[in-house]
Amino acid sequence: MEYLPVVVPTLKEIRDPHEYADRVRRMMASHLGVSCTDHNFVDVRLALAARKLQQPTGQSLVEFARMEKLFHLNFATAQDYLTKFSDMDHLHRYQAELQYPEYSPRCILHPGKAIG
């Protein structure tokens, strides 16, 4: 076991604990020599939903936290998009890949605009 130096929050981080937590986890990841991602529990839920739809689960791990921030996307809408993707993918079952023109008309994402 190795103890890392105590990380003291700045005044800005005291007002925004999420920013402090993000700095601490990035420092821990850096010390371990691993990358730091924004995966969360919703990614697991989407992976389980993908498995039920017989889609490859590894490709559904999309760092949902980033999707939430960028597109204001909620889980229910993401799950709906996953279902639509699965329905469109009936001819490509094991590729699990669609080109943008095939997918975009059904799932319109606008950065900064609330969805769902």
Contacts in CASP RR format, 6 or more apart in sequence:
PFRMAT RR
TARGET T0000
AUTHOR 0000-0000-0000
METHOD contacts of the structure
MODEL  1
MEYLPVVVPTLKEIRDPHEYADRVRRMMASHLGVSCTDHNFVDVRLALAA
RKLQQPTGQSLVEFARMEKLFHLNFATAQDYLTKFSDMDHLHRYQAELQY
PEYSPRCILHPGKAIG
4 27 0 8 1.000
4 28 0 8 1.000
4 31 0 8 1.000
7 20 0 8 1.000
7 23 0 8 1.000
7 24 0 8 1.000
7 27 0 8 1.000
9 17 0 8 1.000
9 20 0 8 1.000
10 20 0 8 1.000
12 19 0 8 1.000
13 19 0 8 1.000
13 20 0 8 1.000
13 23 0 8 1.000
14 20 0 8 1.000
25 36 0 8 1.000
26 36 0 8 1.000
29 35 0 8 1.000
29 36 0 8 1.000
30 36 0 8 1.000
37 63 0 8 1.000
38 63 0 8 1.000
38 64 0 8 1.000
38 65 0 8 1.000
38 66 0 8 1.000
39 61 0 8 1.000
39 63 0 8 1.000
39 64 0 8 1.000
39 65 0 8 1.000
40 64 0 8 1.000
40 65 0 8 1.000
42 64 0 8 1.000
42 65 0 8 1.000
42 68 0 8 1.000
42 75 0 8 1.000
42 78 0 8 1.000
43 60 0 8 1.000
43 61 0 8 1.000
43 62 0 8 1.000
43 63 0 8 1.000
43 64 0 8 1.000
45 75 0 8 1.000
45 79 0 8 1.000
46 60 0 8 1.000
46 61 0 8 1.000
46 62 0 8 1.000
46 64 0 8 1.000
46 75 0 8 1.000
46 78 0 8 1.000
46 79 0 8 1.000
46 82 0 8 1.000
47 57 0 8 1.000
47 58 0 8 1.000
47 60 0 8 1.000
47 61 0 8 1.000
48 57 0 8 1.000
49 60 0 8 1.000
49 79 0 8 1.000
49 82 0 8 1.000
49 83 0 8 1.000
50 56 0 8 1.000
50 57 0 8 1.000
50 58 0 8 1.000
50 59 0 8 1.000
50 60 0 8 1.000
50 82 0 8 1.000
50 86 0 8 1.000
51 57 0 8 1.000
53 82 0 8 1.000
53 83 0 8 1.000
53 86 0 8 1.000
54 86 0 8 1.000
54 93 0 8 1.000
55 82 0 8 1.000
55 85 0 8 1.000
55 86 0 8 1.000
55 89 0 8 1.000
55 96 0 8 1.000
56 96 0 8 1.000
59 96 0 8 1.000
60 82 0 8 1.000
64 73 0 8 1.000
64 75 0 8 1.000
64 78 0 8 1.000
67 73 0 8 1.000
67 78 0 8 1.000
68 74 0 8 1.000
70 111 0 8 1.000
70 112 0 8 1.000
71 109 0 8 1.000
71 110 0 8 1.000
71 111 0 8 1.000
71 112 0 8 1.000
71 113 0 8 1.000
71 115 0 8 1.000
72 112 0 8 1.000
72 113 0 8 1.000
72 114 0 8 1.000
72 115 0 8 1.000
73 109 0 8 1.000
73 115 0 8 1.000
73 116 0 8 1.000
74 115 0 8 1.000
74 116 0 8 1.000
76 116 0 8 1.000
77 115 0 8 1.000
77 116 0 8 1.000
81 106 0 8 1.000
81 107 0 8 1.000
84 106 0 8 1.000
84 107 0 8 1.000
85 98 0 8 1.000
85 103 0 8 1.000
85 107 0 8 1.000
88 98 0 8 1.000
88 102 0 8 1.000
88 103 0 8 1.000
88 106 0 8 1.000
89 95 0 8 1.000
89 96 0 8 1.000
89 97 0 8 1.000
89 98 0 8 1.000
92 98 0 8 1.000
109 115 0 8 1.000
END
